[in-house]
Amino acid sequence: MDANYFDLSDDTPVYVISVAAQLSGLHPQTLRQYDRLGLVRPGRTAGRGRLYSTRDILMLREVQRLSQEEGINLAGIKRILELENEVMRLREENHRLRAEVATIRALIQYQLPPA
């Protein structure tokens, strides 16, 4: 058996909808609605059943918190989540570009004669 067979990440879809509903404190129908609206995107089984990851469970809890505690409607929550994802993507890109610039600067510095 492969040594990594049981290695699961937070993104590994493992929970069926009934378990995900219980872990998130939401009704299964609410999870279906959130999936239809694109607030959460669970994995799928071969038979098209939903499989939720630990990250999905945390997202479900955050959607519920924003809705219940902050009073934000689902369209607003979707926009917030999209913007948070975009910010994360841009931060990663910024980090990559800064590393690239640092590498280029180092190469230029060592290829030019001292001033």
C-alpha positions as a Markdown table, in Angstrom:
| # | Residue | x | y | z |
|---|---|---|---|---|
| 1 | Met | 0.0 | 0.0 | 0.0 |
| 2 | Asp | 1.2 | 3.5 | -0.9 |
| 3 | Ala | 2.7 | 5.3 | 2.2 |
| 4 | Asn | 0.7 | 8.5 | 1.2 |
| 5 | Tyr | -2.6 | 6.6 | 0.9 |
| 6 | Phe | -4.0 | 8.1 | 4.1 |
| 7 | Asp | -2.5 | 11.6 | 3.8 |
| 8 | Leu | -5.4 | 14.0 | 3.7 |
| 9 | Ser | -5.2 | 17.7 | 3.3 |
| 10 | Asp | -7.8 | 20.3 | 4.3 |
| 11 | Asp | -8.9 | 20.3 | 0.7 |
| 12 | Thr | -9.6 | 16.6 | 0.4 |
| 13 | Pro | -13.3 | 16.0 | -0.1 |
| 14 | Val | -14.3 | 13.3 | 2.4 |
| 15 | Tyr | -17.6 | 14.3 | 4.1 |
| 16 | Val | -21.0 | 13.4 | 2.7 |
| 17 | Ile | -23.6 | 16.1 | 2.9 |
| 18 | Ser | -25.3 | 14.7 | 6.1 |
| 19 | Val | -21.9 | 14.8 | 7.9 |
| 20 | Ala | -21.0 | 18.2 | 6.5 |
| 21 | Ala | -24.3 | 19.5 | 7.6 |
| 22 | Gln | -23.8 | 18.2 | 11.1 |
| 23 | Leu | -20.2 | 19.5 | 11.3 |
| 24 | Ser | -21.3 | 23.0 | 10.1 |
| 25 | Gly | -24.5 | 23.2 | 12.1 |
| 26 | Leu | -26.5 | 23.7 | 9.0 |
| 27 | His | -29.4 | 21.8 | 7.3 |
| 28 | Pro | -28.4 | 19.7 | 4.3 |
| 29 | Gln | -30.8 | 21.8 | 2.1 |
| 30 | Thr | -28.9 | 24.9 | 3.1 |
| 31 | Leu | -25.7 | 23.3 | 1.9 |
| 32 | Arg | -27.4 | 22.5 | -1.4 |
| 33 | Gln | -28.5 | 26.1 | -1.7 |
| 34 | Tyr | -25.0 | 27.4 | -1.0 |
| 35 | Asp | -23.6 | 25.0 | -3.6 |
| 36 | Arg | -26.2 | 26.2 | -6.2 |
| 37 | Leu | -25.3 | 29.8 | -5.4 |
| 38 | Gly | -21.5 | 29.1 | -5.7 |
| 39 | Leu | -20.8 | 30.0 | -2.1 |
| 40 | Val | -19.1 | 26.6 | -1.5 |
| 41 | Arg | -18.0 | 24.2 | -4.2 |
| 42 | Pro | -17.8 | 20.6 | -2.8 |
| 43 | Gly | -16.2 | 17.8 | -4.6 |
| 44 | Arg | -18.4 | 15.2 | -6.3 |
| 45 | Thr | -18.6 | 11.4 | -6.1 |
| 46 | Ala | -18.8 | 9.3 | -9.3 |
| 47 | Gly | -22.6 | 9.4 | -8.8 |
| 48 | Arg | -22.5 | 13.2 | -8.5 |
| 49 | Gly | -23.1 | 13.3 | -4.8 |
| 50 | Arg | -21.5 | 16.1 | -2.8 |
| 51 | Leu | -18.3 | 15.5 | -0.8 |
| 52 | Tyr | -17.1 | 18.3 | 1.5 |
| 53 | Ser | -13.6 | 19.0 | 2.7 |
| 54 | Thr | -12.5 | 20.4 | 6.0 |
| 55 | Arg | -12.0 | 23.8 | 4.2 |
| 56 | Asp | -15.5 | 23.6 | 2.9 |
| 57 | Ile | -16.8 | 23.1 | 6.4 |
| 58 | Leu | -15.0 | 26.1 | 7.6 |
| 59 | Met | -16.3 | 28.1 | 4.7 |
| 60 | Leu | -19.9 | 27.0 | 5.5 |
| 61 | Arg | -19.4 | 28.2 | 9.0 |
| 62 | Glu | -18.1 | 31.5 | 7.8 |
| 63 | Val | -21.0 | 32.0 | 5.4 |
| 64 | Gln | -23.4 | 31.3 | 8.3 |
| 65 | Arg | -21.5 | 33.7 | 10.6 |
| 66 | Leu | -21.6 | 36.5 | 8.0 |
| 67 | Ser | -25.3 | 35.9 | 7.4 |
| 68 | Gln | -26.4 | 35.5 | 11.1 |
| 69 | Glu | -24.0 | 37.8 | 13.0 |
| 70 | Glu | -23.3 | 40.5 | 10.3 |
| 71 | Gly | -26.7 | 40.5 | 8.6 |
| 72 | Ile | -25.2 | 40.2 | 5.1 |
| 73 | Asn | -27.3 | 38.7 | 2.4 |
| 74 | Leu | -26.1 | 35.7 | 0.3 |
| 75 | Ala | -25.3 | 37.9 | -2.7 |
| 76 | Gly | -23.2 | 40.1 | -0.5 |
| 77 | Ile | -21.5 | 37.1 | 1.1 |
| 78 | Lys | -20.7 | 35.7 | -2.4 |
| 79 | Arg | -19.1 | 39.0 | -3.4 |
| 80 | Ile | -17.1 | 39.2 | -0.1 |
| 81 | Leu | -15.8 | 35.7 | -0.7 |
| 82 | Glu | -14.9 | 36.5 | -4.3 |
| 83 | Leu | -13.0 | 39.6 | -3.2 |
| 84 | Glu | -11.2 | 37.7 | -0.5 |
| 85 | Asn | -10.1 | 35.1 | -3.0 |
| 86 | Glu | -8.9 | 37.8 | -5.4 |
| 87 | Val | -6.9 | 39.5 | -2.6 |
| 88 | Met | -5.3 | 36.2 | -1.8 |
| 89 | Arg | -4.4 | 35.5 | -5.4 |
| 90 | Leu | -3.0 | 39.0 | -5.8 |
| 91 | Arg | -0.9 | 38.7 | -2.7 |
| 92 | Glu | 0.5 | 35.4 | -4.0 |
| 93 | Glu | 1.3 | 37.0 | -7.3 |
| 94 | Asn | 2.9 | 40.0 | -5.6 |
| 95 | His | 5.1 | 37.7 | -3.5 |
| 96 | Arg | 6.1 | 35.8 | -6.6 |
| 97 | Leu | 6.9 | 39.0 | -8.5 |
| 98 | Arg | 8.9 | 40.5 | -5.6 |
| 99 | Ala | 11.0 | 37.3 | -5.5 |
| 100 | Glu | 11.5 | 37.5 | -9.3 |
| 101 | Val | 12.6 | 41.2 | -9.1 |
| 102 | Ala | 15.0 | 40.4 | -6.2 |
| 103 | Thr | 16.5 | 37.6 | -8.3 |
| 104 | Ile | 16.9 | 39.9 | -11.3 |
| 105 | Arg | 18.4 | 42.7 | -9.2 |
| 106 | Ala | 20.9 | 40.2 | -7.8 |
| 107 | Leu | 21.8 | 39.0 | -11.2 |
| 108 | Ile | 22.3 | 42.6 | -12.5 |
| 109 | Gln | 24.3 | 43.6 | -9.4 |
| 110 | Tyr | 26.8 | 40.7 | -9.9 |
| 111 | Gln | 27.1 | 41.1 | -13.7 |
| 112 | Leu | 27.9 | 44.9 | -13.6 |
| 113 | Pro | 31.3 | 46.2 | -12.6 |
| 114 | Pro | 31.4 | 48.0 | -9.2 |
| 115 | Ala | 30.6 | 51.7 | -9.4 |
